[in-house]
Amino acid sequence: MRPSTLAWIGIAQAIGGATPAFTKLALDGLGPFGLVVARQILGSLFLLSLAWAAPGLRGAQAAAPRAPWTPRDVALLLTMSWAGFALPQLLGAIGLERSSATHGALLSPLEPIGILLGAALVLREPLGAPHVVAGGLGVLGTIAIVLSGGGDARSGDLTGDLVMAAGHLCWAIYTVAAKPLLLRHDPLRISIAAGFVSWIPLVPLAAFEPFDLARALPALGWVLLLALLSSGLGTVSWNRALRDVSAGTMALFVFVQPVVGLLVGMLLGERAGIWAILGAAAIVVGVAIATLRAERIWPVSS
């Protein structure tokens, strides 16, 4: 694996681990629909500015003749934008209204389980016994996490955790749908297109959401941070890396996110109980088993 690919992966996972904490802080001033719409619009504008100011972020495909967009490409773009980008953000925000940012990060290893299943079913990448073990450990770990809150909002909430768990699984849709597109189109262009399309279905819902300007203003800084990092730099980093590796190999590195999220959550004064930590450890072990095996099955580009 090229060092540059590894660097893009590291950037994407570090940002992913901190995203639940930033989202939790932004929700103090905005509802989940308005937050996702604002973050996606600002993030897309940021990516457009990057495309203009830093052409080095564009891959080698950017200099090549542009591949024509087929109906299949458009269908994949809409799928990754709505079901794989906007929906998991929305589920994550709704879950974080009730639960903690720490639990949002500790549940993130559910994403590679979804990626492994999607890669096998849709992309025809092999699925074997290690992946089944990962799925079982993921279920057990998730149960431990969502039941560990004990009614304390600082240490999780059952309903909120279940909604966030669904959101993490939906993130896998983004990776599975994006992989074929990234073989034909430039990663930065795909990131920009997905960002601009993703927020459109949420506008009517955001318009009917309660809005208080006095509460919203202090949260705008966190919204801007989410836009620049999570919707902007994190997205293009993920796509740049995913262009060069298999979806299954990409899943290997998601376990970095709980570590980052746990540290950020502790800085915010949140608590992670022993069952939450053990649950996250079970998920990480399962994912490591599956993806280390996958690393041998699916060679990465060099």
C-alpha contacts under 8 A as a table, 3 or more apart, distances in Angstrom:
res1	aa1	res2	aa2	distance
1	M	5	T	6.67
1	M	6	L	6.94
1	M	300	V	6.11
1	M	301	S	5.89
1	M	302	S	4.67
2	R	5	T	5.25
2	R	6	L	6.46
2	R	301	S	7.61
2	R	302	S	5.51
3	P	6	L	5.04
3	P	7	A	6.12
4	S	7	A	4.98
4	S	8	W	6.28
5	T	8	W	5.16
5	T	9	I	6.28
5	T	240	R	7.36
5	T	241	A	5.20
5	T	244	D	7.17
6	L	9	I	5.05
6	L	10	G	6.18
6	L	241	A	7.40
7	A	10	G	5.05
7	A	11	I	6.24
8	W	11	I	5.21
8	W	12	A	6.22
8	W	237	S	4.91
8	W	238	W	6.69
8	W	240	R	6.73
8	W	241	A	5.67
9	I	12	A	5.19
9	I	13	Q	6.21
9	I	237	S	6.60
9	I	238	W	6.26
9	I	241	A	5.77
9	I	250	M	7.83
9	I	253	F	7.30
10	G	13	Q	5.29
10	G	14	A	6.07
10	G	253	F	7.89
11	I	14	A	5.31
11	I	15	I	6.21
11	I	234	G	6.77
11	I	237	S	6.55
12	A	15	I	5.36
12	A	16	G	6.08
12	A	233	L	7.69
12	A	234	G	4.68
12	A	235	T	7.11
12	A	237	S	5.39
12	A	238	W	5.41
13	Q	16	G	4.86
13	Q	17	G	6.12
13	Q	234	G	7.85
13	Q	253	F	7.11
13	Q	254	V	6.08
13	Q	256	V	6.12
13	Q	257	Q	5.59
14	A	17	G	5.23
14	A	18	A	6.55
14	A	256	V	6.98
14	A	257	Q	6.15
14	A	260	V	6.38
15	I	18	A	5.28
15	I	19	T	6.09
15	I	229	L	6.59
15	I	230	S	6.15
15	I	234	G	5.98
15	I	257	Q	7.99
16	G	19	T	5.20
16	G	20	P	7.78
16	G	230	S	6.83
16	G	234	G	7.14
16	G	257	Q	5.98
17	G	20	P	7.00
17	G	105	A	5.78
17	G	108	S	7.97
17	G	256	V	7.22
17	G	257	Q	3.84
17	G	258	P	5.98
17	G	259	V	7.27
17	G	260	V	4.96
17	G	261	G	4.59
18	A	21	A	5.64
18	A	22	F	6.58
18	A	105	A	7.64
18	A	257	Q	7.54
18	A	260	V	6.19
18	A	261	G	5.24
18	A	264	V	6.53
19	T	22	F	5.15
19	T	23	T	6.04
19	T	226	L	6.97
19	T	230	S	6.46
19	T	261	G	7.90
20	P	23	T	5.01
20	P	24	K	6.06
20	P	92	G	7.67
20	P	96	L	7.50
20	P	101	A	4.95
20	P	102	T	7.51
20	P	104	G	5.71
20	P	105	A	6.28
20	P	261	G	7.31
21	A	24	K	5.10
21	A	25	L	6.39
21	A	101	A	4.80
21	A	102	T	7.35
21	A	261	G	7.21
21	A	264	V	6.79
21	A	265	G	6.43
22	F	25	L	5.22
22	F	26	A	6.22
22	F	222	W	6.02
22	F	223	V	7.84
22	F	225	L	7.59
22	F	226	L	6.54
23	T	26	A	5.03
23	T	27	L	6.16
23	T	93	A	6.62
23	T	96	L	7.60
23	T	101	A	7.94
23	T	222	W	7.42
23	T	223	V	7.66
23	T	226	L	7.21
24	K	27	L	5.26
24	K	28	D	7.13
24	K	93	A	7.39
24	K	96	L	5.93
24	K	97	E	7.02
24	K	100	S	7.54
24	K	101	A	6.15
25	L	28	D	5.68
25	L	219	A	7.03
25	L	222	W	6.61
26	A	29	G	5.97
26	A	30	L	6.47
26	A	35	L	7.41
26	A	219	A	4.95
26	A	220	L	7.12
26	A	221	G	7.99
26	A	222	W	5.21
26	A	223	V	5.77
27	L	30	L	4.98
27	L	31	G	6.03
27	L	32	P	6.85
27	L	35	L	7.29
27	L	93	A	7.49
27	L	97	E	6.93
27	L	219	A	7.42
28	D	215	R	7.18
28	D	216	A	7.66
28	D	219	A	6.56
29	G	212	D	7.53
29	G	215	R	4.60
29	G	216	A	4.04
29	G	217	L	7.12
29	G	218	P	6.94
29	G	219	A	5.14
29	G	220	L	7.88
30	L	34	G	6.24
30	L	35	L	5.75
30	L	211	F	6.96
30	L	212	D	7.99
30	L	215	R	7.53
30	L	216	A	5.70
30	L	219	A	7.29
31	G	34	G	5.50
31	G	35	L	5.98
31	G	206	A	7.94
31	G	209	E	6.72
31	G	210	P	7.31
31	G	211	F	7.62
32	P	35	L	5.07
32	P	36	V	6.22
32	P	90	L	6.14
32	P	93	A	5.27
32	P	94	I	5.93
33	F	36	V	5.39
33	F	37	V	6.29
33	F	90	L	6.62
33	F	202	L	6.41
33	F	203	V	7.72
33	F	205	L	6.48
33	F	206	A	4.78
33	F	209	E	7.31
34	G	37	V	5.19
34	G	38	A	6.02
34	G	203	V	7.80
34	G	206	A	4.81
34	G	207	A	7.69
34	G	209	E	7.28
35	L	38	A	5.28
35	L	39	R	5.99
35	L	223	V	7.00
36	V	39	R	5.17
36	V	40	Q	6.03
36	V	86	A	7.17
36	V	89	Q	6.61
36	V	90	L	6.45
36	V	199	W	7.15
37	V	40	Q	5.32
37	V	41	I	6.20
37	V	199	W	5.10
37	V	200	I	7.88
37	V	202	L	6.68
37	V	203	V	6.80
37	V	206	A	7.48
38	A	41	I	5.36
38	A	42	L	6.13
38	A	223	V	7.28
38	A	227	A	7.92
39	R	42	L	5.32
39	R	43	G	5.82
39	R	223	V	5.90
39	R	224	L	6.85
39	R	226	L	6.26
39	R	227	A	4.59
39	R	231	S	6.79
40	Q	43	G	4.97
40	Q	44	S	6.01
40	Q	195	G	5.77
40	Q	196	F	7.04
40	Q	198	S	7.20
40	Q	199	W	6.24
40	Q	227	A	6.36
40	Q	231	S	6.10
41	I	44	S	5.28
41	I	45	L	6.34
41	I	195	G	7.14
41	I	196	F	6.48
41	I	199	W	7.19
41	I	227	A	7.87
42	L	45	L	5.14
42	L	46	F	6.17
42	L	224	L	7.17
42	L	227	A	5.52
42	L	228	L	7.46
43	G	46	F	4.99
43	G	47	L	6.28
43	G	195	G	7.14
43	G	226	L	7.85
43	G	227	A	4.18
43	G	228	L	5.51
43	G	229	L	7.98
43	G	230	S	7.89
43	G	231	S	4.94
43	G	232	G	4.76
44	S	47	L	5.05
44	S	48	L	6.24
44	S	191	S	7.94
44	S	192	I	5.51
44	S	195	G	5.28
44	S	196	F	5.85
44	S	227	A	7.96
44	S	231	S	7.31
44	S	232	G	6.59
45	L	48	L	5.03
45	L	49	S	6.33
46	F	49	S	5.13
46	F	50	L	6.30
46	F	227	A	7.71
46	F	228	L	6.41
46	F	232	G	6.35
47	L	50	L	4.90
47	L	51	A	6.19
47	L	188	L	7.62
47	L	191	S	7.70
47	L	192	I	6.06
47	L	232	G	5.72
47	L	233	L	7.61
48	L	51	A	5.11
48	L	52	W	6.45
48	L	192	I	6.72
49	S	52	W	5.14
49	S	53	A	5.94
50	L	53	A	5.08
50	L	54	A	5.20
50	L	55	P	7.29
50	L	57	L	7.62
51	A	54	A	5.74
51	A	55	P	5.58
51	A	57	L	7.23
51	A	58	R	7.06
51	A	188	L	7.29
52	W	55	P	6.34
54	A	57	L	5.95
54	A	58	R	7.95
55	P	58	R	5.48
56	G	59	G	7.46
57	L	188	L	7.38
58	R	61	Q	7.77
58	R	62	A	5.98
58	R	186	D	6.96
58	R	187	P	7.08
58	R	188	L	5.81
59	G	62	A	5.58
59	G	63	A	7.82
59	G	186	D	6.07
59	G	187	P	6.71
59	G	188	L	7.52
59	G	240	R	7.43
60	A	63	A	5.77
60	A	64	A	7.00
60	A	186	D	7.68
61	Q	64	A	5.06
61	Q	65	P	7.75
61	Q	66	R	7.81
61	Q	185	H	6.64
61	Q	186	D	5.22
62	A	65	P	7.63
62	A	66	R	7.44
62	A	185	H	7.82
62	A	186	D	5.44
66	R	185	H	7.10
67	A	184	R	6.22
67	A	185	H	6.52
69	W	73	D	5.82
69	W	74	V	6.88
70	T	73	D	5.07
70	T	74	V	6.47
71	P	74	V	5.13
71	P	75	A	6.22
72	R	75	A	5.05
72	R	76	L	6.15
73	D	76	L	5.09
73	D	77	L	6.12
73	D	181	L	6.47
74	V	77	L	5.03
74	V	78	L	6.23
75	A	78	L	5.26
75	A	79	T	6.13
76	L	79	T	5.03
76	L	80	M	6.11
76	L	177	A	5.48
76	L	178	A	7.09
76	L	181	L	7.36
77	L	80	M	5.30
77	L	81	S	5.93
77	L	177	A	7.33
77	L	178	A	7.37
77	L	181	L	7.80
77	L	190	I	7.99
77	L	193	A	7.86
77	L	194	A	6.38
78	L	81	S	5.03
78	L	82	W	5.93
78	L	83	A	7.88
78	L	194	A	7.50
78	L	197	V	7.32
78	L	198	S	7.82
79	T	82	W	5.53
79	T	83	A	5.38
79	T	84	G	6.46
79	T	173	I	7.66
79	T	174	Y	7.62
79	T	177	A	6.82
80	M	83	A	5.74
80	M	84	G	4.37
80	M	85	F	5.97
80	M	173	I	6.18
80	M	174	Y	4.46
80	M	175	T	7.64
80	M	177	A	5.53
80	M	178	A	6.49
80	M	194	A	7.13
81	S	84	G	5.71
81	S	85	F	4.89
81	S	86	A	6.26
81	S	174	Y	7.29
81	S	194	A	4.88
81	S	195	G	6.81
81	S	197	V	6.23
81	S	198	S	4.62
82	W	85	F	5.56
82	W	86	A	5.01
82	W	87	L	6.02
82	W	197	V	7.68
82	W	198	S	5.21
82	W	199	W	7.81
82	W	201	P	7.88
83	A	86	A	6.41
83	A	87	L	5.24
83	A	88	P	7.31
83	A	170	C	6.88
83	A	173	I	6.71
83	A	174	Y	7.46
84	G	87	L	6.27
84	G	88	P	6.39
84	G	170	C	5.69
84	G	171	W	5.12
84	G	172	A	6.78
84	G	173	I	4.59
84	G	174	Y	4.07
84	G	175	T	7.75
85	F	88	P	5.91
85	F	89	Q	6.44
85	F	171	W	6.67
85	F	174	Y	6.19
85	F	194	A	7.87
85	F	198	S	6.57
86	A	89	Q	5.27
86	A	90	L	6.15
86	A	198	S	5.42
86	A	199	W	6.49
87	L	90	L	5.08
87	L	91	L	6.14
87	L	167	G	7.10
87	L	170	C	7.28
88	P	91	L	5.02
88	P	92	G	5.90
88	P	164	M	8.00
88	P	166	A	7.61
88	P	167	G	4.12
88	P	168	H	6.41
88	P	169	L	7.95
88	P	170	C	5.53
88	P	171	W	5.80
89	Q	92	G	5.04
89	Q	93	A	6.14
89	Q	167	G	6.96
90	L	93	A	5.13
90	L	94	I	6.17
90	L	167	G	7.74
91	L	94	I	5.14
91	L	95	G	6.03
91	L	163	V	5.87
91	L	164	M	5.83
91	L	166	A	7.21
91	L	167	G	5.06
92	G	95	G	5.14
92	G	96	L	6.02
92	G	104	G	7.44
92	G	163	V	6.95
92	G	164	M	4.81
92	G	167	G	5.65
92	G	168	H	7.68
93	A	96	L	5.04
93	A	97	E	6.33
93	A	164	M	7.95
94	I	97	E	5.33
94	I	98	R	7.27
94	I	160	G	7.15
94	I	163	V	7.27
94	I	164	M	7.74
95	G	98	R	5.59
95	G	99	S	6.02
95	G	159	T	7.31
95	G	160	G	3.90
95	G	161	D	6.06
95	G	162	L	7.55
95	G	163	V	5.21
95	G	164	M	5.10
96	L	99	S	4.80
96	L	100	S	5.84
96	L	101	A	6.45
96	L	104	G	7.06
96	L	160	G	6.32
96	L	161	D	7.92
96	L	164	M	7.38
97	E	100	S	7.94
97	E	160	G	7.31
98	R	153	A	6.83
98	R	156	G	7.71
98	R	157	D	6.18
98	R	159	T	7.53
98	R	160	G	5.09
99	S	103	H	7.12
99	S	104	G	7.79
99	S	153	A	5.69
99	S	154	R	7.09
99	S	155	S	7.26
99	S	156	G	4.55
99	S	157	D	4.79
99	S	158	L	7.83
99	S	160	G	5.11
99	S	161	D	6.33
100	S	103	H	5.39
100	S	104	G	6.43
100	S	153	A	6.54
100	S	154	R	5.65
100	S	155	S	6.10
100	S	156	G	5.21
100	S	157	D	7.61
100	S	265	G	7.98
100	S	270	E	7.11
101	A	104	G	4.86
101	A	105	A	6.38
101	A	261	G	7.31
101	A	265	G	5.94
101	A	270	E	7.81
102	T	105	A	5.30
102	T	106	L	6.15
102	T	155	S	7.69
102	T	261	G	5.79
102	T	262	L	5.29
102	T	264	V	7.63
102	T	265	G	4.86
102	T	266	M	7.59
102	T	270	E	6.83
102	T	271	R	7.51
102	T	272	A	6.80
103	H	106	L	4.84
103	H	107	L	6.04
103	H	145	I	7.20
103	H	155	S	7.37
103	H	156	G	6.13
103	H	161	D	6.99
103	H	272	A	7.60
103	H	276	A	7.60
104	G	107	L	5.49
104	G	108	S	6.72
104	G	161	D	7.22
104	G	164	M	6.42
104	G	261	G	7.81
105	A	108	S	5.22
105	A	257	Q	6.28
105	A	258	P	4.81
105	A	259	V	7.97
105	A	260	V	7.80
105	A	261	G	4.83
105	A	262	L	6.75
106	L	109	P	7.14
106	L	145	I	7.79
106	L	257	Q	7.70
106	L	258	P	4.64
106	L	259	V	7.88
106	L	261	G	7.03
106	L	262	L	7.04
106	L	276	A	7.55
106	L	277	I	7.71
106	L	280	A	5.54
107	L	110	L	5.98
107	L	142	T	6.76
107	L	145	I	7.58
107	L	164	M	7.51
107	L	165	A	6.18
107	L	168	H	7.23
107	L	258	P	7.38
107	L	280	A	6.89
108	S	111	E	5.71
108	S	165	A	7.75
108	S	168	H	5.91
108	S	254	V	7.36
108	S	255	F	7.52
108	S	257	Q	6.66
108	S	258	P	6.48
109	P	112	P	5.80
109	P	113	I	7.08
109	P	138	G	7.72
109	P	168	H	7.95
109	P	254	V	6.19
109	P	255	F	5.70
109	P	257	Q	7.76
109	P	258	P	7.46
109	P	280	A	7.70
109	P	283	I	6.13
109	P	284	V	6.40
109	P	287	V	7.17
110	L	113	I	5.25
110	L	114	G	6.52
110	L	138	G	6.39
110	L	142	T	7.98
110	L	165	A	7.01
110	L	168	H	5.98
110	L	169	L	5.94
110	L	283	I	7.29
111	E	114	G	5.19
111	E	115	I	6.23
111	E	168	H	5.01
111	E	169	L	4.96
111	E	170	C	7.52
111	E	171	W	6.19
111	E	172	A	5.66
111	E	251	A	7.70
111	E	254	V	7.62
112	P	115	I	4.68
112	P	116	L	5.96
112	P	172	A	6.95
112	P	248	G	7.72
112	P	251	A	4.58
112	P	252	L	7.28
112	P	254	V	6.64
112	P	287	V	6.95
113	I	116	L	5.19
113	I	117	L	6.32
113	I	131	H	7.79
113	I	134	A	6.94
113	I	135	G	6.18
113	I	138	G	7.39
113	I	169	L	7.63
113	I	251	A	7.79
113	I	287	V	6.87
114	G	117	L	5.19
114	G	118	G	5.99
114	G	169	L	5.31
114	G	170	C	7.58
114	G	171	W	7.95
114	G	172	A	5.21
114	G	173	I	7.92
115	I	118	G	5.02
115	I	119	A	5.80
115	I	172	A	4.68
115	I	173	I	7.40
115	I	175	T	6.89
115	I	176	V	6.70
115	I	247	A	6.67
115	I	248	G	6.68
115	I	251	A	6.60
116	L	119	A	5.08
116	L	120	A	6.22
116	L	127	L	7.47
116	L	131	H	7.24
116	L	247	A	7.32
116	L	248	G	5.51
116	L	251	A	7.24
117	L	120	A	5.22
117	L	121	L	6.15
117	L	127	L	7.40
118	G	121	L	5.14
118	G	122	V	5.51
118	G	123	L	7.04
118	G	172	A	7.14
118	G	173	I	7.43
118	G	176	V	6.15
119	A	122	V	5.50
119	A	123	L	4.68
119	A	124	R	6.12
119	A	125	E	5.39
119	A	126	P	7.96
119	A	176	V	6.21
119	A	247	A	6.27
119	A	248	G	6.63
120	A	123	L	5.78
120	A	124	R	4.66
120	A	125	E	4.43
120	A	126	P	5.53
120	A	127	L	5.58
121	L	124	R	5.69
121	L	125	E	7.54
122	V	176	V	7.34
123	L	176	V	7.20
125	E	248	G	7.73
125	E	298	W	7.91
126	P	297	I	7.71
127	L	130	P	7.96
127	L	131	H	6.14
128	G	131	H	5.58
128	G	132	V	6.72
129	A	132	V	5.05
129	A	133	V	6.30
130	P	133	V	5.06
130	P	134	A	6.22
130	P	286	G	7.94
130	P	289	I	6.04
130	P	290	A	4.66
130	P	293	R	7.03
131	H	134	A	4.90
131	H	135	G	6.21
131	H	286	G	7.90
131	H	287	V	7.78
131	H	289	I	7.66
131	H	290	A	4.79
131	H	291	T	7.88
132	V	135	G	5.07
132	V	136	G	6.32
133	V	136	G	5.16
133	V	137	L	6.20
133	V	286	G	6.23
133	V	289	I	7.90
133	V	290	A	7.48
134	A	137	L	5.20
134	A	138	G	5.90
134	A	283	I	7.17
134	A	285	V	7.60
134	A	286	G	3.82
134	A	287	V	5.24
134	A	288	A	7.96
134	A	289	I	6.80
134	A	290	A	5.90
135	G	138	G	4.94
135	G	139	V	6.27
135	G	286	G	7.10
136	G	139	V	5.23
136	G	140	L	6.37
136	G	286	G	7.79
137	L	140	L	5.09
137	L	141	G	5.91
137	L	282	A	5.65
137	L	283	I	5.55
137	L	285	V	7.72
137	L	286	G	5.42
138	G	141	G	5.06
138	G	142	T	6.00
138	G	282	A	6.75
138	G	283	I	4.53
138	G	286	G	6.58
138	G	287	V	7.79
139	V	142	T	5.16
139	V	143	I	6.25
139	V	283	I	7.88
140	L	143	I	5.20
140	L	144	A	6.33
140	L	279	G	7.01
140	L	282	A	7.36
140	L	283	I	7.82
141	G	144	A	5.12
141	G	145	I	6.26
141	G	278	L	7.29
141	G	279	G	3.74
141	G	280	A	5.80
141	G	281	A	7.42
141	G	282	A	5.27
141	G	283	I	5.33
142	T	145	I	5.10
142	T	146	V	6.13
142	T	165	A	7.68
142	T	279	G	6.23
142	T	280	A	7.50
142	T	283	I	7.55
143	I	146	V	5.39
143	I	147	L	6.08
143	I	279	G	7.46
144	A	147	L	5.44
144	A	148	S	6.09
144	A	275	W	5.71
144	A	276	A	6.01
144	A	278	L	7.50
144	A	279	G	5.00
145	I	148	S	5.28
145	I	149	G	7.58
145	I	161	D	7.85
145	I	275	W	6.33
145	I	276	A	4.28
145	I	277	I	7.60
145	I	279	G	5.46
145	I	280	A	7.13
146	V	149	G	6.64
146	V	156	G	6.90
146	V	157	D	6.68
146	V	158	L	5.06
146	V	161	D	5.41
146	V	162	L	6.78
146	V	276	A	7.65
147	L	150	G	7.00
147	L	157	D	7.76
147	L	158	L	6.12
148	S	155	S	7.39
148	S	156	G	6.93
148	S	273	G	6.62
148	S	275	W	5.75
148	S	276	A	5.83
149	G	152	D	5.70
149	G	153	A	7.18
149	G	154	R	7.88
149	G	155	S	4.82
149	G	156	G	4.20
149	G	157	D	5.41
149	G	158	L	7.04
149	G	273	G	7.64
150	G	155	S	7.58
150	G	156	G	7.55
150	G	157	D	7.52
151	G	155	S	7.93
151	G	156	G	7.35
151	G	157	D	6.32
152	D	155	S	5.45
152	D	156	G	6.40
152	D	157	D	7.16
153	A	156	G	5.33
153	A	157	D	6.11
154	R	270	E	5.16
154	R	271	R	5.95
155	S	270	E	6.48
155	S	271	R	5.13
155	S	272	A	5.76
155	S	273	G	6.90
156	G	160	G	7.50
156	G	161	D	6.79
157	D	160	G	5.28
157	D	161	D	5.83
158	L	161	D	5.20
158	L	162	L	6.19
159	T	162	L	5.22
159	T	163	V	6.31
160	G	163	V	5.20
160	G	164	M	6.21
161	D	164	M	5.02
161	D	165	A	5.99
162	L	165	A	4.95
162	L	166	A	6.33
163	V	166	A	5.20
163	V	167	G	6.34
164	M	167	G	4.83
164	M	168	H	6.21
165	A	168	H	5.18
165	A	169	L	6.41
166	A	169	L	5.19
166	A	170	C	6.27
167	G	170	C	5.00
167	G	171	W	6.44
168	H	171	W	5.21
168	H	172	A	7.31
169	L	172	A	5.66
169	L	173	I	7.79
170	C	173	I	5.47
170	C	174	Y	7.57
171	W	174	Y	5.48
171	W	175	T	7.17
172	A	175	T	5.32
172	A	176	V	6.29
173	I	176	V	5.24
173	I	177	A	5.95
174	Y	177	A	5.38
174	Y	178	A	5.82
175	T	178	A	5.09
175	T	179	K	6.08
175	T	242	L	7.80
175	T	247	A	6.73
176	V	179	K	5.68
176	V	180	P	7.82
176	V	247	A	6.92
177	A	180	P	6.56
177	A	181	L	7.27
178	A	181	L	5.17
178	A	182	L	6.07
178	A	239	N	7.73
179	K	182	L	5.26
179	K	183	L	6.65
179	K	242	L	6.67
179	K	243	R	6.69
179	K	247	A	7.14
180	P	183	L	5.37
180	P	184	R	7.10
181	L	184	R	5.43
181	L	185	H	5.91
181	L	190	I	7.70
182	L	185	H	5.14
182	L	186	D	6.37
182	L	187	P	5.95
182	L	190	I	7.45
182	L	239	N	7.30
182	L	242	L	7.64
182	L	243	R	5.37
183	L	243	R	6.39
185	H	189	R	7.28
185	H	190	I	6.87
186	D	189	R	5.39
186	D	190	I	6.30
187	P	190	I	5.08
187	P	191	S	6.12
187	P	236	V	6.51
187	P	239	N	5.38
187	P	240	R	5.59
187	P	243	R	7.32
188	L	191	S	5.00
188	L	192	I	6.23
188	L	236	V	5.75
188	L	239	N	7.58
188	L	240	R	7.68
189	R	192	I	5.16
189	R	193	A	6.13
190	I	193	A	5.16
190	I	194	A	6.00
191	S	194	A	5.29
191	S	195	G	6.11
191	S	235	T	6.30
191	S	236	V	5.72
191	S	239	N	7.24
192	I	195	G	5.21
192	I	196	F	6.26
193	A	196	F	5.34
193	A	197	V	6.25
194	A	197	V	5.32
194	A	198	S	5.90
195	G	198	S	5.28
195	G	199	W	7.29
195	G	231	S	7.38
196	F	199	W	6.68
196	F	200	I	7.78
197	V	200	I	5.92
198	S	201	P	7.26
199	W	202	L	5.46
199	W	203	V	6.68
200	I	203	V	5.68
201	P	204	P	7.04
202	L	205	L	5.35
202	L	206	A	6.08
203	V	206	A	5.03
203	V	207	A	6.07
204	P	207	A	5.15
204	P	208	F	6.82
205	L	208	F	5.54
205	L	209	E	6.57
206	A	209	E	5.08
211	F	216	A	7.51
212	D	215	R	5.43
212	D	216	A	6.03
213	L	216	A	4.87
213	L	217	L	6.04
214	A	217	L	5.82
214	A	218	P	7.66
215	R	218	P	6.34
215	R	219	A	7.18
216	A	219	A	5.30
216	A	220	L	6.41
217	L	220	L	5.37
218	P	221	G	6.78
219	A	222	W	5.46
219	A	223	V	6.42
220	L	223	V	4.90
220	L	224	L	6.07
221	G	224	L	5.10
221	G	225	L	6.22
222	W	225	L	4.94
222	W	226	L	6.12
223	V	226	L	5.07
223	V	227	A	6.15
224	L	227	A	4.97
224	L	228	L	6.14
225	L	228	L	5.22
225	L	229	L	5.90
225	L	230	S	7.70
226	L	229	L	5.36
226	L	230	S	5.02
226	L	231	S	6.40
227	A	230	S	5.82
227	A	231	S	4.87
227	A	232	G	5.89
228	L	231	S	6.25
228	L	232	G	4.89
228	L	233	L	6.28
229	L	232	G	5.30
229	L	233	L	4.92
229	L	234	G	5.61
230	S	233	L	6.25
230	S	234	G	4.78
230	S	235	T	6.54
231	S	234	G	6.19
231	S	235	T	5.71
232	G	235	T	5.51
232	G	236	V	6.50
233	L	236	V	5.41
233	L	237	S	5.99
234	G	237	S	5.14
234	G	238	W	6.17
235	T	238	W	5.21
235	T	239	N	6.28
236	V	239	N	5.06
236	V	240	R	5.97
237	S	240	R	5.17
237	S	241	A	6.26
238	W	241	A	5.30
238	W	242	L	5.98
239	N	242	L	4.95
239	N	243	R	6.07
240	R	243	R	5.46
240	R	244	D	7.20
241	A	244	D	5.56
241	A	245	V	6.54
241	A	250	M	7.79
242	L	245	V	5.25
242	L	246	S	6.69
242	L	247	A	6.73
242	L	250	M	6.56
243	R	246	S	7.92
244	D	300	V	6.95
244	D	301	S	5.69
245	V	249	T	6.26
245	V	250	M	6.49
245	V	299	P	7.86
245	V	300	V	4.94
245	V	301	S	6.04
246	S	249	T	5.19
246	S	250	M	6.24
246	S	298	W	6.65
246	S	299	P	7.77
246	S	300	V	6.59
247	A	250	M	5.06
247	A	251	A	6.42
248	G	251	A	5.18
248	G	252	L	7.00
248	G	291	T	6.46
248	G	294	A	6.24
248	G	295	E	7.61
248	G	298	W	7.48
249	T	252	L	5.38
249	T	253	F	7.77
249	T	291	T	6.29
249	T	294	A	6.42
249	T	295	E	5.68
249	T	298	W	7.07
249	T	300	V	7.40
250	M	253	F	6.06
250	M	254	V	7.51
251	A	254	V	5.58
251	A	287	V	7.93
251	A	291	T	6.66
252	L	255	F	6.96
252	L	287	V	6.96
252	L	288	A	6.48
252	L	291	T	5.01
252	L	292	L	7.01
253	F	256	V	6.00
254	V	257	Q	5.74
255	F	258	P	6.12
255	F	259	V	7.48
255	F	284	V	5.92
255	F	287	V	7.69
256	V	259	V	5.59
256	V	260	V	6.61
257	Q	260	V	5.23
257	Q	261	G	5.98
258	P	261	G	4.94
258	P	262	L	5.79
258	P	280	A	7.53
259	V	262	L	5.24
259	V	263	L	6.39
260	V	263	L	5.35
260	V	264	V	6.25
261	G	264	V	5.10
261	G	265	G	5.91
262	L	265	G	5.13
262	L	266	M	6.16
262	L	272	A	7.69
263	L	266	M	5.21
263	L	267	L	6.36
264	V	267	L	5.07
264	V	268	L	6.47
265	G	268	L	5.01
265	G	269	G	6.51
265	G	270	E	5.36
265	G	271	R	7.54
266	M	269	G	5.05
266	M	270	E	5.16
266	M	271	R	6.46
266	M	272	A	7.98
267	L	270	E	7.42
272	A	276	A	6.02
272	A	277	I	6.60
273	G	276	A	5.26
273	G	277	I	6.41
274	I	277	I	5.14
274	I	278	L	6.06
275	W	278	L	4.98
275	W	279	G	5.86
276	A	279	G	5.02
276	A	280	A	6.15
277	I	280	A	5.11
277	I	281	A	6.11
278	L	281	A	4.93
278	L	282	A	6.21
279	G	282	A	5.12
279	G	283	I	6.41
280	A	283	I	5.12
280	A	284	V	6.15
281	A	284	V	5.03
281	A	285	V	6.08
282	A	285	V	5.20
282	A	286	G	6.22
283	I	286	G	5.18
283	I	287	V	6.12
284	V	287	V	5.11
284	V	288	A	5.95
285	V	288	A	5.08
285	V	289	I	6.20
286	G	289	I	5.22
286	G	290	A	6.36
287	V	290	A	5.19
287	V	291	T	5.91
288	A	291	T	5.27
288	A	292	L	5.69
289	I	292	L	5.51
289	I	293	R	6.30
290	A	293	R	5.29
290	A	294	A	6.09
291	T	294	A	4.54
291	T	295	E	5.95
292	L	295	E	5.02
292	L	296	R	6.86
293	R	296	R	5.45
293	R	297	I	6.56
294	A	297	I	4.87
294	A	298	W	5.74
295	E	298	W	5.39
295	E	299	P	6.16
295	E	300	V	7.66
296	R	299	P	6.28
